[in-house]
Amino acid sequence: MIQSYLFPVSYAFLAFPFAALLFTLPFLIVQYRRHGYIHKARAWLLYLMLLYLMNAFFLVILPLPASRHNAALAGGALQLMPLQFVQDIIRETSVSPAHPSSYVHLLKERAFLQVVFNVVMTVPFGMFLRYYFRARWKWCLILSFALSLFFEVTQLTGLYGFFDHAYRVFDVDDLMANTLGGMLGFLLGEWFSLFLPRLEHLDKHVDMATKRVSYTRRGVAFFVDSIIWIGLLGIMESLHVPAAFWVSSGVYFMGVPYLTNGRTPGKWLVRIHLTGTGQRISLWGLIKRYILLYWLYFGLNYVLGGPVLWSQVSPWVSVLISLLLLVMNGWFFFHLVIRLIKKAPLFYEELSHTSHQIIWPKHYHHLQNDTADSAETPGGNTVT
């Protein structure tokens, strides 16, 4: 029976990297918006929760029928009799209530182990709710039941209509066992949290003055801004706006940040903004920064790599253009890698004297003040 559980678990671990990749972007955005930075403890916990939920889901749906056109279950797809598992255990096992020595046989019986696994499966869910989300017991009860109901409905509907018939039974005992497991996890979570740092205290010692804007954070902002800008560029080109590339990049990356004190939609999303030599970014600083990046580097790629130019030049000129693009993009790639390793500003930042700063959530200023106040009082160097 153990083998039947190991099979879906192995698939969950194989699929986890792909799910983690899809999860990363929304995870980063939420963490930047809510906390202003990424803490490793939060990241580990959330990715562990993702891995756990994938394991639980795969345990529920695997193995799948061989064909979408599966036959209906012989005994029906619904089991609505509470505590039916007790009768199953009595019927399938050789346990005698009058002989305690026979209880050991339960550990080898399918009916008993199935109930145990259904309880154990949702214990981590209750622990996560208690420790990470600080959920109260009522919410843990509701959410544990909701998770179990989702599993059972998934089975009853044959993966929501993908299969012709349900291939597993909707069992009310499973609902009870899963909900019980969530509540046990809630109780264990209180004990478990004694050995882990309290999440609400993680941010108290963050030095806002020295926290730098990571390239990962900038990459998320660049990704979001690129999607919006390319959409704007496409609209302008469809309307036959002259010099659409230069106009759209100028408006989006120079005009918008100047009006919003260094913020584009992407930068706003991850709580950063551009600054110059003064408190507020200057228009001239933005022009220098983005002429170098978008009009010079990206602009050359746009012009030299465009189909219009290539259709008008000879093969020899095409070769020269290809070599120029290779050298230019190769240089930029190595420049980017070296600056990433050194955690140094890129060339257009140095020449324009512009940089990114974090826009901290308001509650961080209260945390910093509380920490400073506690440091000024006797014994204030410890955090409880």
C-alpha positions, -999 to +999 in steps of 0.1 A: +000+000+000+029+023+007+040+020-029+006+035-040+014+067-020+051+069-032+040+070-068+021+103-068+047+118-044+075+111-069+055+129-096+049+158-073+086+163-068+093+160-105+066+187-113+076+210-085+103+230-103+079+239-131+052+249-106+078+269-086+088+287-117+051+298-123+047+306-086+079+328-084+067+360-102+034+364-081+054+354-050+080+381-056+054+408-063+033+400-032+064+399-010+077+432-024+043+449-020+036+436+015+071+435+031+093+456+009+119+429+005+123+391+004+131+373+036+146+338+032+125+323+060+092+334+043+105+322+009+114+287+023+080+284+040+059+294+011+078+271-013+075+243+012+038+249+013+036+248-025+055+215-025+032+201+002+000+212-017+013+196-049+020+163-030-015+164-015-032+171-048-012+144-067-020+119-039-057+126-046-058+124-084-031+098-092-031+073-106-053+084-135-075+061-156-059+047-187-085+064-209-107+095-207-137+073-215-135+054-183-163+032-169-185+042-140-176+029-106-194-004-099-204+005-063-213+041-071-193+074-068-208+086-035-203+073+001-224+095+024-226+073+055-205+089+083-180+065+101-184+039+074-146+033+078-153+017+112-174-010+096-148-014+069-121-019+095-141-045+114-150-063+082-115-063+067-093-069+097-089-097+122-089-074+152-109-085+182-119-058+207-116-084+235-080-092+226-057-061+227-029-082+213-047-083+179-046-045+176-012-047+160-028-062+129-044-028+122-010-015+111-011-038+081-048-034+071-058-012+041-090+003+057-072+015+088-041+028+070-063+047+046-080+066+074-046+073+090-031+087+058-062+109+052-057+124+087-019+128+082-023+143+047-037+176+060-017+179+092+009+201+075-019+223+061-031+231+096+005+238+108+010+262+079-022+280+087-013+283+124+024+293+120+026+313+088-009+328+085-016+330+122-051+317+115-076+311+144-090+277+150-123+286+133-106+296+101-084+265+102-115+243+106-132+260+076-102+260+054-093+224+062-128+213+053-127+234+022-095+218+010-109+184+016-141+193-002-120+205-031-102+171-032-135+152-031-152+173-057-122+169-080-126+131-077-163+131-080-163+152-112-136+131-129-112+161-129-140+185-136-152+166-167-119+156-182-130+119-176-164+106-185-170+093-150-157+097-114-127+073-109-127+076-071-154+077-045-166+109-029-163+098+007-178+117+036-153+099+059-125+114+039-139+149+046-140+141+083-105+127+084-089+155+064-106+181+085-095+163+117-059+163+103-060+201+097-071+207+133-044+184+146-019+204+125-033+235+141-026+222+176+009+209+166+016+243+149+016+260+183+042+236+196+061+237+163+063+275+164+083+274+196+113+262+177+111+287+148+114+325+147+082+344+150+074+358+116+061+391+129+096+397+144+115+391+111+113+427+100+123+444+132+160+444+125+158+453+088+181+483+081+161+503+056+190+527+050+214+499+038+190+476+020+198+477-017+175+471-047+184+437-060+187+429-097+159+403-092+136+431-081+146+453-110+141+423-133+105+419-122+098+456-127+115+455-162+094+424-171+061+442-162+072+474-178+083+457-210+049+440-214+031+473-210+055+492-232+054+466-260+016+468-259+018+506-262+043+503-291+020+479-309-010+503-306+011+532-319+024+512-348-011+501-357-022+538-357+009+546-379+023+570-354+057+583-368+088+570-350+065+549-327+095+531-310+112+563-300+079+581-290+065+552-270+098+546-251+102+583-245+067+587-231+067+556-210+103+556-196+110+593-195+077+611-193+058+588-169+087+586-143+092+623-144+055+629-135+055+601-108+088+608-091+107+580-107+080+553-109+067+533-138+039+508-133+065+480-130+085+499-104+054+508-085+044+472-083+077+462-066+080+493-045+110+510-061+116+544-077+144+562-095+164+589-078+191+612-090+215+635-073+186+652-055+156+640-037+135+640-068+145+625-102+152+652-128+139+651-164+175+655-176+186+625-155+158+603-170+166+615-205+203+606-201+195+572-185+170+560-211+186+575-242+216+553-233+195+522-226+164+524-249+174+548-276+210+537-280+212+500-270+177+488-276+172+513-304+202+500-324+188+464-319+154+476-331+168+494-362+196+470-372+175+439-365+144+451-382+131+435-414+129+468-432+166+474-431+175+438-440+153+438-471+172+468-485+208+459-480+232+435-498+243+402-483+277+416-474+261+444-454+238+419-437+269+400-425+284+432-412+252+441-394+250+406-379+286+409-366+278+443-351+248+430-333+267+400-321+295+422-307+271+447-292+249+422-275+278+401-264+294+431-247+262+440-230+257+404-218+292+402-202+288+437-188+255+427-172+270+395-158+301+412-143+280+440-127+256+414-113+286+396-097+301+428-083+266+442-074+277+473-092+256+498-112+252+494-150+269+517-174+238+539-181+233+543-144+268+555-138+267+579-167+233+593-158+239+594-120+206+577-114+198+547-092+169+528-076+156+531-041+131+510-021+097+525-012+091+509+022+056+501+034+044+525+060+043+499+088+081+495+085+087+530+099+067+520+130+087+489+134+120+508+131+108+533+157+097+506+181+131+489+177+150+522+182+129+529+213+136+495+228+173+499+222+173+531+242+158+514+273+176+491+297+176+456+283+162+470+250+187+451+229+167+419+230+136+411+211+109+390+227 
